[in-house]
């Protein structure tokens, strides 16, 4: 059967299709979009004379990028040993009870055989003064050792003196606790609070989610940071405290940015100690089912020199490198790789739009323009 469509009509239709396709291609480049396409990102790689390494995530890459620094205390803090909380220090307050083996003693009142000296504060040099016993060094001694010293000094003044020494921790053996705790302040180091867990408990614990709270201890020139929960779970990091230690408790400040065809475009705070790429996507509502390209999930970060060389199996890279990791969720192991790939502080998680989305946008713009032109033409022709 011979077609009745004139030859010039077929040519016109063909030209219209060509023009439309060309117009769509141009429009996809100039129309607004949520970000670069998958092909545009690959085009900007170092392999194509760009400035970032584009790396497809596999099991080897996942293992290499999981080598991130862990929190912990340096050996100088871990090996300090348990402090002797019985030692008297400058600033401590002492109470002395002195029994004399006579009715009218040197220190006791008339008709009494015992005297009590209260609120004796150890001076900055570590000494206290006791009548008839003189100036005695208290700092560095335990209450029992100080009792023996006082007894010997008084023995020459009164027969067979008996001495009882009690101590209250003063400002000479204290630590400072600040940050996200229920009770900030200066706390004395006593037997129940001589370790980090005891002192944090005395301060009322943290006001944050314990799982993502960090504890930093500063001692002289040494500093270390651990997770709050680990102090109560792992005895090796429940270290002994020393006078003048500073303890800072603060919430996790790590965050990542989610952009592109996800449920939300926002900056996201870490809500656990470790977040995977799957966790990151889920935290912003997952992939947008109407827009997202599951083959184009990208993680952008500046990778330190050591890790960049490890990931790329090289040894000639110097300094931090821009890295773009590609996750294809449609691949046979894609979901597993995304589950195992660790997100780090400062990462950008970007999901590209599916090509059909961009094509539909261009078609909508083109057909809308053609409809407007047709309307104008009809108006001019009086239709």
Secondary structure as UniProt FT lines:
FT   HELIX           7..30
FT   HELIX           38..43
FT   HELIX           46..48
FT   STRAND          52..56
FT   HELIX           59..65
FT   HELIX           75..78
FT   TURN            85..86
FT   TURN            90..91
FT   STRAND          93..99
FT   TURN            110..111
FT   STRAND          114..121
FT   TURN            124..125
FT   STRAND          127..130
FT   TURN            131..133
FT   STRAND          134..137
FT   TURN            139..140
FT   HELIX           143..154
FT   TURN            155..157
FT   TURN            159..160
FT   STRAND          162..168
FT   TURN            171..172
FT   STRAND          174..179
FT   STRAND          185..188
FT   HELIX           191..193
FT   HELIX           196..202
FT   TURN            203..204
FT   HELIX           210..212
FT   STRAND          213..219
FT   TURN            220..221
FT   STRAND          222..227
FT   HELIX           228..233
FT   HELIX           235..237
FT   TURN            243..244
FT   STRAND          246..251
FT   STRAND          255..260
FT   STRAND          266..269
FT   STRAND          275..276
FT   HELIX           277..283
FT   TURN            284..285
FT   TURN            289..291
FT   STRAND          292..303
FT   HELIX           305..312
FT   STRAND          321..327
FT   TURN            329..330
FT   TURN            332..333
FT   HELIX           334..340
FT   STRAND          342..343
FT   TURN            345..346
FT   STRAND          348..353
FT   HELIX           355..381
//
